[in-house]
Structures are given as C-alpha cells and as structure tokens.
Amino acid sequence: MLTAFARAFKTPDLRKKLLFTLGIIVIYRVGTHIPIPGVDYSAVQFCIDQAQTNTGLFGLVNMFSGGALLQITIFALGIMPYITASIILQLLTVVIPRLEALKKEGQAGTAKITQYTRYLTVALAILQGTGLVATARSGSLFSGCAQAGLIVPDQSIYTTVVMVITMTAGTALVMWLGELITDRGIGNGMSILMFISIAATFPSALWAIKEQGDLAGGWIEFGTVIAVGLVMVALVVFVEQAQRRIPVQYAKRMIGRRSYGGTSTYIPLKVNQAGIIPVIFASSLLYIPALIVQFSNSTAGWASWITANLADTAAPAHVTIYFFLIIFFAFFYVAISFNPEEVADNMKKYGGFIPGIRAGRPTAEYLSYVLNRITWPGSLYLGLIALVPTMALAGFGANANFPFGGTSILIIVGVGLETVKQIESQLQQRNYEGFLR
C-alpha cells in the first residue's frame, strides 16, 4: 500500500489532484478556527474547558463540523445544511414529478437539481444559523455553564444579523470547497470534508479517555479502545463490501451486420444498500423532542419524560426507539432509492434477463424479493453498529459521538473505501499496482 501511495505521487496529474485536495482540506481546517464577530470567546473557551460539550444534544452536528459548532466559528454549521438539502431533494425526487423528470434528463437535469440543492442549502444555513445564534444568546448552547449567558454580550438585531450572515457565508464557502474537490481533486468533496471533520476530533477524544482512565494511568483503557476500534473497523469494512450479485444475461441481437449482446453481467445489491442515511435520519428525528423542550423551558411532566428518556442517549427508551427508527428508515430509504420496476424495464429494453426469471413484472418482483431479504440483515447491522460500540465505549468515558462510535465509524470507513477505490482506478489506468492488491 505504501508503494502504491508513493507511485500515486509520482504520477503528475494524480499528484496534482492529491495536493489540490490536501490544500482544500487545510483551508477548511483553518476556517473552523476563525471566529465570527459578536462572540466573547473567553466565555466560549471557559465553557469548553468545563467539559460542557459532551451533553449530546448538539454533539452530532458538532462532530460533522469538526468541533466548529460549539466554538461558533465561520464554519460552525459545517456541511450539515448541504447534507440536509441533498437528502430533502432526494426524497422530493420521488414525490414531485418535475424533479423525477429532471433526474432522467441526464447531465443537464442533474445540474439543475444541484442548483436547487445550493439554493436550499443557503436557506437552511440561514435557518440553522438563526437557531444557533438564538441558542447561544439564551445560554442553552452550553447547558450548566456559568458563563453560557455571556457568550453573546451584544444582543442587538444588527449583531445577530451579522452573525447569521457570516455563518451562512461560511456554509456557502464550505459547499464551494467541497465541489472544488469533486471537480478537480480526488473523491467526493462533501464526503471528504465530512471525513476530515470527524477525524479532527479523533486525537482529543482518545486522549480524553486516557486522562479519565484509572488502570495504569489510563493506558490500559486507551489500548483497549484502540483494539476495539480496529476490530470494529475491520467488521464494518467486511460488511460494507458484502453484496448479493444477481446474474444478468443479455441476448444476442443483430443490428445491421453487427452483433450486439450475448454477454453476462450482474446487478450488485449491497447488504447495506442505504449507507449512513438511516442513522442520520434517526438521530435527527430523536433530537427534535429534546430541542423543543430546550427552547420551551417547560417543567411539565411531558418535558421531564422527554429529558429523562429521549434526550439521554444512554436511556433504554432512547436506545430502543433509536434502534427501531434505524430499521424503519433503512427500508424506507432503500424503497425510494432503488426502483425494481425501473431496473426490470431497462433490462427488458436492452434484451437482458435473469436466468430462470421471465422479463418484465416477474423480474421486478424477484428483485424486490431479494432486496427485502438482504435489507433485513443490513438494517440490523446498522442498528447494532450504531448502538453497540457507543454503549461499550461509554464505560471508558467516551461520549456518544466518539470517532469509534456507530455514526462516525460508518462515515469514516465508507468515505475511506470510496476514496481508495478512486485512487485505485486511476492507478490501474496507468498499469500501476493499486492500493487494494
């Protein structure tokens, strides 16, 4: 692997792409530490030092922003508005015929949908930026910190508008940087930035476990977490690569004097067809009741129940609901992202068929049957990966968004595999030995 990495840098055009990607990453990490006007950063640093950042309510968004959210920097919102906008557009494509028609138009339609995603990203950034400023002004961003109410000393409308505009501009800049990586670098830009955001919290989280450990100065806990993390990464890689290959045979056709078809291929159906989306959906949905309670400041019985059972990530009710929501969203997302009838029609149009299955409706029913069968183990795998590492590592002082936790480990492994595959394909085009050999 190291030899292949060296050869990648020896290839001029590939070296330029790698260096360009690294340059964008450096700019992104610098931006996560640039403050915005109107914030008292001595109060912010005091609350961070008081270990008030692991409450869990804003932990997921803070992890995706590389720690910039709780520091209230220009990249505080990170790529979450873009991720949310992309998911919303993908869901609306199934509901709105106009978007579905654009999706089928090819590159021109995809460019139009991308433009809609940008507009929606900016709108969501304004909404989320306003919510973040309001939360910081009320002191709810660092619950329990004595100086939380002093984070925004000037609470005038002008200062609030400037803070929201600054964070919105930061989100637009992050979106542009991600698109630059996609166009001129290596890998998917947004996925790379998400990977970097999570990896940036890795050293501090590991060192915090060592500092909080009691056995041999914390080194035993530190080593155990490293070993467990490596095992979990290996298991996730194994399952993420697993797929059910459905054989497809194309009939031989004569067009003029040329013969087409007569080849064999397969349809790869991954065990985890939904990816990380169900985990993000479930996490976001469970955060809504906790946010309602936090902004309402209610002391009623329903608010106390939500705080004790849904806001607490270790509560049995939270764990149970989270697990079943992941399973539900796994089936939901697979149902809207993979259309067996459309695949069957395309196969029939080009003379393809599954051996032993008639073309048309029987093929669609067979694909739907296989997809449902493999989605069950895939959804259970997602639920276990999202919960088991988090609950196990909680005993070592790791918070819910530790890099070896469920959500983060799926993102890190998924993005890493896709990026390595892209570099591998570029090396193979030049007859070089790749990473995966």
C-alpha positions, 0 to 999 in steps of 0.5 A: 500500500505504501508503494502504491501511495508513493507511485500515486505521487509520482504520477503528475496529474494524480499528484496534482489532484492529491495536493489540490485536495490536501490544500482544500482540506487545510483551508477548511481546517483553518476556517473552523478556527476563525471566529465570527464577530459578536462572540466573547470567546473567553466565555466560549473557551471557559465553557469548553474547558468545563467539559460542557460539550459532551451533553449530546444534544448538539454533539452530532452536528458538532462532530460533522463540523469538526468541533466548529459548532460549539466554538461558533466559528465561520464554519460552525454549521459545517456541511450539515445544511448541504447534507440536509438539502441533498437528502430533502431533494432526494426524497422530493425526487420521488414525490414531485414529478418535475424533479423525477423528470429532471433526474432522467434528463441526464447531465443537464437535469442533474445540474439543475437539481444541484442548483436547487440543492445550493439554493436550499442549502443557503436557506437552511444555513440561514435557518440553522444559523438563526437557531444557533445564534438564538441558542447561544444568546439564551445560554442553552448552547452550553447547558450548566455553564456559568458563563453560557449567558455571556457568550453573546454580550451584544444582543442587538438585531444588527449583531445577530444579523451579522452573525447569521450572515457570516455563518451562512457565508461560511456554509456557502464557502464550505459547499464551494470547497467541497465541489472544488474537490469533486471537480478537480481533486480526488473523491467526493468533496462533501464526503471528504470534508465530512471525513476530515471533520470527524477525524479532527476530533479523533486525537482529543477524544482518545486522549480524553479517555486516557486522562479519565482512565484509572488502570495504569494511568489510563493506558490500559483503557486507551489500548483497549479502545484502540483494539476495539476500534480496529476490530470494529473497523475491520467488521464494518469494512467486511460488511460494507463490501458484502453484496448479493450479485444477481446474474444478468444475461443479455441476448444476442441481437443483430443490428445491421451486420453487427452483433450486439449482446450475448454477454453476462453481467450482474446487478450488485445489491449491497447488504447495506444498500442505504449507507449512513442515511438511516442513522442520520435520519434517526438521530435527527428525528430523536433530537427534535423532542429534546430541542423543543423542550430546550427552547420551551423551558417547560417543567411539565411532566411531558418535558421531564419524560422527554429529558429523562428518556429521549434526550439521554442517549444512554436511556433504554427508551432512547436506545430502543426507539433509536434502534427501531427508527434505524430499521424503519428508515433503512427500508424506507430509504432503500424503497425510494432509492432503488426502483425494481420496476425501473431496473426490470424495464431497462433490462427488458429494453436492452434484451437482458434477463435473469436466468430462470426469471421471465422479463418484465413484472416477474423480474421486478418482483424477484428483485424486490424479493431479494432486496427485502431479504438482504435489507433485513440483515443490513438494517440490523447491522446498522442498528447494532453498529450504531448502538453497540460500540457507543454503549461499550465505549461509554464505560471508558468515558467516551461520549456518544459521538466518539470517532469509534462510535456507530455514526462516525465509524460508518462515515469514516470507513465508507468515505475511506473505501470510496476514496481508495477505490478512486485512487485505485482506478486511476492507478490501474489506468496507468498499469500501476499496482493499486492500493487494494492488491 
